């Protein structure tokens, strides 16, 4: 299972497959963000420094030059679509890479 965390302008990609059974919050919460940007989910839960340190052994790569997240605007569809294409151009390849790596790992 792969997920990514956006830190500044760098996306860090993690293979946390071997950690699923050990995750204190249960594997379900990690599966929900599989193949996606898990930054908000990771930060919202308030992980300890120890949990942050554990990430290092699951890091499989980084993508530089990713634009920082824009803050969500309240007010519904007024800002919908503005600037959304550039992040899609980055996330789609990241997700595809994660899926391909998962399939290679599973079937090879």
C-alpha positions in Angstrom: 0.0 0.0 0.0 1.4 3.4 -1.0 0.5 6.9 0.1 2.2 10.2 -0.1 2.7 13.2 2.2 3.3 16.7 0.9 5.9 18.7 2.7 6.4 22.1 1.2 7.1 21.5 -2.5 8.2 17.9 -2.1 5.9 14.9 -2.2 7.3 12.0 -0.2 6.0 8.6 -1.2 5.8 5.8 1.3 5.3 2.0 1.0 3.6 1.2 4.3 2.4 -2.3 3.4 4.4 -4.0 6.1 3.2 -1.5 8.7 -0.6 -2.0 8.1 -1.0 -4.8 10.7 1.0 -2.8 13.3 -0.7 0.6 12.9 -2.3 1.5 16.3 -5.3 3.1 14.6 -6.0 0.0 12.6 -5.2 -0.7 9.0 -8.6 0.6 7.8 -7.6 4.3 8.3 -4.5 3.8 6.2 -6.3 1.9 3.5 -8.7 4.9 3.1 -5.8 7.1 2.0 -3.9 4.5 -0.1 -2.6 5.9 -3.3 -3.6 9.4 -2.3 -2.1 12.5 -0.5 -2.3 11.5 3.1 -0.9 14.8 4.4 -4.1 16.0 6.0 -5.1 12.7 7.5 -1.6 12.3 9.0 -1.5 15.8 10.4 -5.1 15.9 11.6 -4.6 12.9 13.9 -1.7 14.5 15.8 1.0 11.8 15.4 3.8 11.8 17.9 7.4 12.5 17.0 8.1 8.8 17.3 5.5 8.1 14.6 7.1 10.8 12.4 10.5 9.2 12.9 9.1 5.8 11.8 8.2 7.2 8.4 11.8 7.3 7.3 12.1 3.5 7.0 9.0 3.4 4.7 10.1 6.2 2.4 10.5 4.9 -1.2 10.9 8.2 -3.1 10.3 11.9 -3.5 8.9 14.1 -6.2 10.3 17.7 -6.3 8.6 20.8 -7.6 5.1 20.1 -6.4 3.2 23.3 -5.9 2.1 23.9 -2.3 -1.5 23.2 -1.3 -3.9 26.0 -1.6 -6.1 26.7 1.3 -9.6 25.5 0.9 -12.1 28.3 0.4 -15.4 28.3 2.2 -18.3 29.2 0.0 -18.8 26.2 -2.2 -18.3 26.2 -5.9 -17.2 29.8 -6.2 -13.5 28.9 -6.4 -14.0 25.4 -7.9 -11.6 24.5 -10.6 -9.2 27.4 -10.1 -5.6 26.0 -10.3 -6.8 22.5 -9.8 -5.2 21.2 -13.0 -1.6 21.5 -11.9 -1.9 19.3 -8.9 -3.8 16.7 -10.9 -0.9 16.6 -13.3 1.3 15.6 -10.4 -1.0 13.3 -8.4 -2.1 11.2 -11.4 1.5 10.0 -12.1 2.1 9.5 -8.4 -1.0 7.3 -8.1 -0.1 5.5 -11.3 3.4 4.9 -10.0 2.1 3.5 -6.7 -0.4 1.2 -8.4 2.3 -0.1 -10.8 4.8 -0.6 -7.9 2.1 -2.5 -5.9 1.2 -4.7 -8.8 4.9 -5.5 -9.5 5.4 -6.3 -5.8 2.3 -8.5 -5.6 2.8 -10.5 -8.8 6.5 -10.7 -9.2 
